[in-house]
Amino acid sequence: MDDSDARLRELRALIERHASRPHAVGGLLLSRADRPEAPSASLARPVLAIVAQGSKRLTVGDRVHDYGAGQYLVVSVDLPVAGHYTRATPEEPFLACGLALEPAKIASLLLDAGTEPLALPRRSAPHGLAVCDAPFELLDAAVRLLRLLDRPGDARMLAPLIEKEILWRLITGEQGALVRQIGLADSQLTHIGRAIRWIRDHHTETLRIEDLARLAGMSASPFHRHFRAVTALTPIQYQKRIRLQEARLLLMSGAEDVAGVGFAVGYDSASQFSREYRRHFGRPPGQDAVRLRGAARFEPTGADADAGRL
């Protein structure tokens, strides 16, 4: 067994032990699932996810990303995705850990490092999501971070240092160009991120490409091209995904008036809302709401629920 295999084995044991418990290490996410599932839509936030066991598939627009044990996933902007576990059983559950990626922490690390990371070659495309093999150094840092869950007295002082090391491994690693852009205020990814945040915050409003392009500091044609490169969706498609996911949250939380929910998230036509909802989620809004409310009674809560982002 080589060093990476040994670290993966320890990582599996640590995630198994702590996945269902609350913990005090801020930003740390743990995930465990013991069965495959049908694809479900969600909004992926900027995150690092390291898989210790099992596998998962994420679809963003027309791009499909499979990742499994010994690999890591980086999401750099808010992306509407469809995801499901493809390998997970009670005997060998899906196990993953990760960190929320905060632009301020990445920017601070880049400032401390000076020009060294910026001089590294660009080895990744400017997409909003990427998967690659986890090097030993990243696995080792992740294991040391999770060991602190058994030593909460040390965690307050040591966890921020190990998190900084993990970010450094990402910044200088295979997907470093993608991660560095999260912290660079004038990066292309940051400009597109401004437009993404506007769509999320104003998803009920009419979308004008010219206004979004101006917000991103681009002309309309390059903006449209860069937006699709990052998100695998056009701005209109992105807005539609956000509207439908917001509608699903309203229905799950108890809203009964399907047409009213459609109007609330920005649709002018109840029939169009129902038609697009069914096409995206596989069921009419009313039926889907009943199923979701029933399933919610058995969903994990607390730290384990937060880990659903991995």
C-alpha positions as CSV (number, residue, x, y, z in Angstrom):
1,M,0.0,0.0,0.0
2,D,1.5,3.4,-1.0
3,D,1.2,6.6,1.0
4,S,-1.8,7.9,-0.8
5,D,-3.7,4.6,-0.2
6,A,-2.9,4.8,3.5
7,R,-4.2,8.4,3.7
8,L,-7.4,7.4,1.8
9,R,-7.9,4.6,4.3
10,E,-7.6,6.9,7.3
11,L,-9.7,9.5,5.6
12,R,-12.5,7.0,5.2
13,A,-12.4,6.0,8.9
14,L,-12.4,9.6,10.0
15,I,-15.4,10.6,7.8
16,E,-17.3,7.5,8.9
17,R,-16.7,8.4,12.6
18,H,-17.7,12.1,12.3
19,A,-20.1,12.4,9.4
20,S,-23.3,12.3,11.5
21,R,-21.9,14.5,14.4
22,P,-21.8,18.2,14.7
23,H,-18.3,19.7,14.7
24,A,-16.6,23.0,15.4
25,V,-14.3,23.3,12.5
26,G,-15.8,26.1,10.4
27,G,-16.1,25.6,6.7
28,L,-15.5,21.8,6.9
29,L,-18.1,19.6,5.2
30,L,-18.5,15.9,5.6
31,S,-20.8,13.6,3.5
32,R,-21.9,10.0,3.7
33,A,-24.5,8.2,1.6
34,D,-25.3,4.5,1.6
35,R,-27.3,4.1,-1.6
36,P,-27.4,5.4,-5.1
37,E,-30.2,7.8,-6.0
38,A,-32.0,9.4,-8.9
39,P,-30.4,12.7,-10.1
40,S,-31.6,15.7,-8.2
41,A,-31.1,19.4,-8.9
42,S,-29.4,21.7,-6.5
43,L,-27.2,24.9,-6.5
44,A,-23.5,24.0,-6.0
45,R,-21.6,26.7,-4.2
46,P,-17.8,27.3,-4.4
47,V,-16.4,24.2,-2.7
48,L,-13.6,21.7,-2.6
49,A,-14.8,18.1,-2.3
50,I,-12.4,15.1,-1.8
51,V,-13.9,11.7,-2.3
52,A,-12.5,8.9,0.0
53,Q,-14.9,6.2,-1.1
54,G,-17.6,5.6,-3.7
55,S,-18.4,7.9,-6.7
56,K,-20.8,10.6,-7.8
57,R,-21.9,12.2,-11.0
58,L,-22.6,15.9,-11.5
59,T,-24.2,17.4,-14.7
60,V,-23.8,21.1,-15.5
61,G,-25.6,22.0,-18.7
62,D,-24.3,19.5,-21.2
63,R,-21.2,18.7,-19.3
64,V,-21.0,15.5,-17.2
65,H,-18.4,15.1,-14.4
66,D,-17.8,11.7,-12.8
67,Y,-15.6,11.6,-9.7
68,G,-14.7,9.0,-7.2
69,A,-12.2,7.8,-4.5
70,G,-8.9,9.5,-4.7
71,Q,-10.2,12.5,-6.7
72,Y,-11.2,16.0,-5.8
73,L,-13.8,18.4,-7.2
74,V,-13.6,22.2,-7.3
75,V,-16.6,24.4,-7.9
76,S,-15.6,28.0,-8.4
77,V,-19.0,29.8,-8.8
78,D,-22.6,29.2,-7.9
79,L,-23.8,26.5,-10.5
80,P,-27.2,24.9,-10.9
81,V,-26.3,21.2,-11.1
82,A,-28.0,17.8,-11.3
83,G,-26.2,15.2,-9.1
84,H,-26.4,11.7,-7.8
85,Y,-24.3,9.0,-6.1
86,T,-23.3,6.3,-8.6
87,R,-21.5,4.0,-6.2
88,A,-22.8,3.9,-2.6
89,T,-23.9,0.8,-0.6
90,P,-24.4,0.1,3.1
91,E,-21.3,-2.0,3.1
92,E,-19.2,0.7,1.2
93,P,-20.9,4.1,1.5
94,F,-20.0,7.2,-0.4
95,L,-17.7,9.2,1.8
96,A,-16.3,12.7,1.1
97,C,-15.0,15.7,2.9
98,G,-14.4,19.2,1.8
99,L,-14.2,22.9,2.4
100,A,-16.3,25.9,1.4
101,L,-14.1,28.1,-0.8
102,E,-14.2,31.7,0.4
103,P,-12.8,34.4,-2.0
104,A,-11.4,36.5,0.9
105,K,-9.3,33.6,2.2
106,I,-7.9,32.8,-1.2
107,A,-7.2,36.5,-1.9
108,S,-5.4,36.8,1.4
109,L,-3.2,33.8,0.6
110,L,-2.4,35.2,-2.8
111,L,-1.4,38.5,-1.3
112,D,0.8,36.8,1.3
113,A,2.5,34.7,-1.5
114,G,3.2,37.7,-3.8
115,T,3.7,37.0,-7.5
116,E,4.7,33.3,-7.2
117,P,1.3,31.7,-7.7
118,L,0.4,34.2,-10.5
119,A,3.5,33.1,-12.4
120,L,2.4,29.5,-12.5
121,P,1.3,28.2,-15.9
122,R,-2.4,28.1,-16.6
123,R,-3.3,24.4,-16.7
124,S,-7.1,24.4,-16.5
125,A,-9.9,25.8,-18.6
126,P,-12.0,28.6,-17.2
127,H,-14.9,26.4,-16.4
128,G,-16.8,26.7,-13.2
129,L,-16.2,23.1,-12.2
130,A,-13.3,20.7,-12.5
131,V,-12.3,17.2,-11.4
132,C,-8.8,15.7,-11.0
133,D,-6.8,13.2,-9.0
134,A,-5.9,14.3,-5.5
135,P,-2.1,14.4,-4.8
136,F,-0.7,12.9,-1.6
137,E,0.0,16.4,-0.2
138,L,-3.7,17.3,-0.4
139,L,-4.9,14.0,1.1
140,D,-2.4,14.3,3.9
141,A,-3.6,17.8,4.8
142,A,-7.2,16.7,4.7
143,V,-6.4,13.8,7.1
144,R,-4.6,16.1,9.5
145,L,-7.6,18.5,9.5
146,L,-10.1,15.7,10.2
147,R,-7.9,14.3,13.0
148,L,-8.6,17.6,14.8
149,L,-12.2,16.6,15.2
150,D,-11.0,14.2,17.9
151,R,-9.0,17.0,19.5
152,P,-11.3,20.0,19.7
153,G,-8.9,21.7,22.1
154,D,-6.3,21.9,19.3
155,A,-8.8,22.6,16.5
156,R,-9.3,26.3,17.2
157,M,-5.6,27.1,16.7
158,L,-4.5,24.4,14.2
159,A,-7.5,24.1,11.9
160,P,-7.0,27.6,10.2
161,L,-3.4,26.7,9.6
162,I,-4.2,23.4,7.9
163,E,-7.1,25.0,5.9
164,K,-4.5,27.6,4.6
165,E,-2.2,24.7,3.6
166,I,-5.1,23.0,1.7
167,L,-5.9,26.2,-0.1
168,W,-2.2,26.5,-1.0
169,R,-2.2,23.0,-2.4
170,L,-5.2,23.9,-4.5
171,I,-3.7,27.2,-5.7
172,T,-0.4,25.6,-6.8
173,G,-2.0,22.4,-8.0
174,E,-3.5,21.1,-11.3
175,Q,-6.6,23.3,-10.9
176,G,-4.7,26.2,-9.5
177,A,-5.7,28.6,-12.3
178,L,-9.3,28.0,-11.5
179,V,-8.9,28.4,-7.8
180,R,-6.7,31.5,-8.1
181,Q,-9.4,33.2,-10.1
182,I,-11.8,32.9,-7.1
183,G,-9.6,35.3,-5.1
184,L,-8.6,37.7,-7.9
185,A,-10.8,40.7,-7.9
186,D,-10.1,41.5,-11.6
187,S,-10.3,38.0,-12.9
188,Q,-12.6,36.9,-15.7
189,L,-14.3,34.4,-13.3
190,T,-15.0,37.2,-10.8
191,H,-16.6,39.4,-13.5
192,I,-18.9,36.5,-14.5
193,G,-19.5,35.8,-10.9
194,R,-20.9,39.4,-10.5
195,A,-23.4,38.6,-13.3
196,I,-24.3,35.2,-11.7
197,R,-25.0,36.9,-8.3
198,W,-27.2,39.5,-10.0
199,I,-29.3,36.7,-11.6
200,R,-29.6,34.8,-8.4
201,D,-30.6,38.0,-6.4
202,H,-33.0,39.2,-9.1
203,H,-34.2,36.0,-10.7
204,T,-37.8,37.2,-10.8
205,E,-36.9,40.2,-13.0
206,T,-36.6,40.4,-16.8
207,L,-33.0,39.6,-17.9
208,R,-31.2,41.9,-20.4
209,I,-27.9,40.5,-21.7
210,E,-26.6,44.1,-22.4
211,D,-27.1,45.0,-18.7
212,L,-25.4,41.9,-17.4
213,A,-22.5,42.4,-19.8
214,R,-22.1,45.9,-18.6
215,L,-22.1,44.6,-15.0
216,A,-19.3,42.2,-15.9
217,G,-17.4,44.9,-17.8
218,M,-17.7,43.2,-21.2
219,S,-19.5,43.7,-24.4
220,A,-22.5,41.4,-25.0
221,S,-20.9,38.9,-27.4
222,P,-17.8,38.1,-25.3
223,F,-19.9,38.1,-22.1
224,H,-22.3,35.5,-23.5
225,R,-19.3,33.3,-24.6
226,H,-17.5,33.6,-21.3
227,F,-20.7,33.0,-19.3
228,R,-21.4,29.8,-21.1
229,A,-17.8,28.7,-20.8
230,V,-18.0,29.1,-17.0
231,T,-21.5,27.7,-16.3
232,A,-22.2,25.5,-19.4
233,L,-25.5,27.5,-19.6
234,T,-26.6,30.6,-21.3
235,P,-27.7,33.5,-19.0
236,I,-31.4,32.7,-19.8
237,Q,-30.9,29.0,-19.1
238,Y,-29.2,29.9,-15.8
239,Q,-32.0,32.1,-14.8
240,K,-34.5,29.4,-15.6
241,R,-32.7,26.9,-13.4
242,I,-32.6,29.3,-10.5
243,R,-36.3,30.1,-10.8
244,L,-37.2,26.4,-10.9
245,Q,-35.0,25.6,-7.9
246,E,-36.5,28.5,-5.9
247,A,-39.9,27.3,-6.8
248,R,-39.1,23.8,-5.6
249,L,-37.9,25.2,-2.2
250,L,-41.2,27.1,-1.9
251,L,-43.2,24.0,-2.6
252,M,-41.1,21.9,-0.3
253,S,-41.6,24.4,2.5
254,G,-45.4,24.1,2.3
255,A,-46.7,26.4,-0.4
256,E,-49.9,24.9,-1.9
257,D,-50.7,27.3,-4.7
258,V,-48.7,25.9,-7.7
259,A,-49.6,28.8,-10.0
260,G,-48.8,31.3,-7.2
261,V,-45.4,29.8,-6.8
262,G,-44.7,30.1,-10.5
263,F,-45.7,33.8,-10.5
264,A,-43.6,34.3,-7.3
265,V,-40.4,33.1,-9.0
266,G,-40.9,35.2,-12.2
267,Y,-43.1,33.1,-14.5
268,D,-45.9,35.0,-16.3
269,S,-47.7,31.7,-17.3
270,A,-48.8,29.0,-14.9
271,S,-48.9,26.4,-17.8
272,Q,-45.3,27.3,-18.9
273,F,-44.2,27.0,-15.3
274,S,-45.7,23.6,-14.8
275,R,-44.4,22.4,-18.2
276,E,-40.8,23.5,-17.5
277,Y,-40.9,22.3,-13.9
278,R,-41.9,18.8,-15.0
279,R,-39.3,18.8,-17.8
280,H,-36.6,19.7,-15.3
281,F,-37.6,17.7,-12.2
282,G,-39.4,14.8,-13.8
283,R,-42.8,15.4,-12.1
284,P,-45.5,18.0,-12.1
285,P,-45.0,20.6,-9.3
286,G,-47.8,19.3,-7.1
287,Q,-46.7,15.7,-7.2
288,D,-43.1,16.6,-6.7
289,A,-44.0,18.8,-3.6
290,V,-45.9,15.9,-2.0
291,R,-42.9,13.5,-2.5
292,L,-40.4,16.1,-1.2
293,R,-42.4,16.8,1.9
294,G,-42.6,13.1,2.7
295,A,-38.9,12.6,2.1
296,A,-38.0,15.6,4.2
297,R,-39.2,13.9,7.3
298,F,-36.3,11.4,6.9
299,E,-33.6,13.9,5.8
300,P,-30.5,14.3,8.0
301,T,-30.2,17.7,9.8
302,G,-27.3,19.8,11.1
303,A,-23.8,19.2,10.0
304,D,-24.8,16.2,7.9
305,A,-27.4,18.1,6.0
306,D,-24.9,20.9,5.2
307,A,-22.6,18.2,3.8
308,G,-25.1,17.5,1.0
309,R,-23.3,20.1,-1.0
310,L,-20.4,17.7,-1.7
